[in-house]
C-alpha cells in the first residue's frame, strides 16, 4: 500500500526512512516514509508485507527460527499506516472496461534474477487508465497484491475497471477509484500476476510547471 | 556519443561534471564526465551537440546574438572526446537482420512536453539486439543521431544490423558493432527518429554479482 500526499518538486532533497516489523507468524512488514529533508513535509508513506515461498511447491513457507531470531533484533513496532486497508480486491475478467494486451517485458525491465522489475507492474497498471483521465488526475494511493513473478518470455495484459467511490464520490462523472489486474496472456489458466486498486484526485493545476 | 569505460557498482557515489562550448556557428556542445567520487576512476564520458530549430519550418535556426552572448560566458574549451567520431551511420532498410515492430510509447515514457523521453530511444535500440548477445556482452560506446521527436501517438519500429568491426574483429563470430534505426511505423515516408551505432565488448564474468 502506497499513499502519496503532496508531490515533490525537481531539486528537492528527499529523506527515506524505512524499518521492518513482524507481520503475523511468518511474515515481515516493511514500512517507508518519504519526506522533504528541508521542511520535513511527508510526500509518501508505504507499507508492504513479505512472506517466504518454497520455490518448488510455490506455497508459503515457514520462516526458519534462526532467520527470524536474527531479523527480530531490527524489528520496530512503529507503523506507518494505522488504518485497515485489507479490503478485498475483486478479480476482473474479460468484461473489464479497459484492456491493454500484448504487453511484453523489455530487456531493460529485467532485474538480476531475470524477473520483471516490480516498477514495470505499476507502469502497466497505469498504462491502462484512460489518457484523458491521467491528464487531469493524480494518483493518491495504490494497493498491490502480488500473485506471481513474470519473466521475459511472458506476454501480459492489463485490465482496468473504473469504480464509483462511495466515500469520495465522483465529480463530473469521472471515476476516482480503479480496480486493476495484470494477467499472463494466452495462459490457459490466465495466471494472475498482480491485483491492484488505485485512488485518484483531481490535479491541482498550479503544480504543473509548464503549459502543454 | 557516449563512451563507457568500466562499470560502476551498487552503492558507489558518482560525480558528474558537465560544461558547454561553442560548436560551429550555430551549435552548442555539452560534455559530461561521470566518475567514482572516492577513487576518481572515470566510468563514462559523453558529448552531445545541440542546435536551435524553427518549430514551424523544422529547419535549423540561427542562434540569436543575445542568446549566444549570454551563453558564451559559460563556454569552456575543454573537450572530453578528442577523436573524430563523425563517421557516417548508414540508413538501414527492411532487409535489416533484426526488427522489433509495434513499439508504443507508454504514458510513463513521456516528458512534460509530451515527447518520448530520449532514454526510451536507447531502450528501444538495445531491445532489438539479440538476447543471447546481450547476456554475454556489454556496451562500450554509443553514437546517437537524433532526427525528429516522437509522441505518444506514434508507433515505432527498431531496426538493427550487426557489422563486422574492421579494427576490433570478431571473437567466435559474434559481432561487436551494430547499426540501428528507429522509424515511425506506418508513416508513408518512414520518418526517421534516430540513427545509432553501438560498440560492444565481452562481459567480464567476475563483474556479475549473482549466478542466474
Interface residues (C-beta under 8 A of the other chain):
Chain A: X102 X106 X107 X108 X112 X113 X114 X123 X126 X127 X131 X134 X152 X209 X210 X212
Chain B: X102 X106 X107 X108 X112 X113 X114 X123 X126 X127 X131 X134 X152 X209 X210 X212
